[in-house]
Amino acid sequence: AKRPIRPALNFCYAKSMDLSFTAKLWIYGFPEATSWYFLTVPQEFAEEIKARTSDYRRGFGSVRVTATIGSSTWQTSIFPDKKSGSYLLPVKKEIRRIESLEANGLIKATITLV
């Protein structure tokens, strides 16, 4: 099936939503200095995200979001994860530093589909 052309900048999903959750910050890779850090979006949100974004997913099935942790807000994408059946939110080093986040800590996050 042919995918629709995505609108230009400042695009928002017609059925946008905010999702707030708490999840453990975990590390993928070794050594820690070059590893990726993620939060797993709760599985109960996965089907709703898929339904609202079915026509607008990007490479690797990613979904554009605005993420907020503490006082930090940034633009990123969440990525589907076969292992959990949900999505992964990458948490970049700058955010981890500003918010004093450590691996295995429970983190409260909000994502907004954009």
URKA-V861072 format. One record per run of one state. SS is the DSSP state (~ for helix, > for strand, _ for the rest). FROM is the first residue (numbers start at 0). LEN is the number of residues. Records with the same first field share a line. If there is no record, write none. Layout:
SS=FROM-LEN  FROM-LEN
This chain:
_=0-17  24-1  28-3  34-1  40-2  53-5  61-1  69-2  81-4  90-2  98-7  113-1
>=17-7  25-3  35-5  62-7  71-10  85-5  105-8
~=31-3  42-11  58-3  92-6
